Amino acid sequence: TEAQESMKANINANRKKLMEQGPCQVDLHRALEKITKSQQKTKFYLPNCDKHGFYNPKQCETSLESQRGKCWCVTPWNGKMIAGSLDLPGEMDCQQYPSLVGQE
């Protein structure tokens, strides 16, 4: 039917848009959907993306309270946590990790 074709075209357009956004933007979209569908805790993770849709080197939990969540460093192109970087102080700079040098 015409309605099914229209819905299928919408789904394909949304899928294409997500694929063009970059890996961090896709993860951010998923996280926001998850938060809106559930009763979320006071701390949760929202990816911190750069303007190109990739990950900023420093990622942190988001907190609805005044407490700061845990922070860690990731590789910008895939968002994978760098070993030994979990639970960094909030003001910590991720540039100390050699795998991030020159990636910005």
Secondary structure as GFF3:
##gff-version 3
##sequence-region A 1 104
A	DSSP	alpha_helix	2	21	.	.	.	ID=ss1
A	DSSP	alpha_helix	23	37	.	.	.	ID=ss2
A	DSSP	beta_strand	43	45	.	.	.	ID=ss3
A	DSSP	beta_strand	58	63	.	.	.	ID=ss4
A	DSSP	beta_strand	71	73	.	.	.	ID=ss5
A	DSSP	three_ten_helix	94	96	.	.	.	ID=ss6
A	DSSP	three_ten_helix	98	100	.	.	.	ID=ss7
###
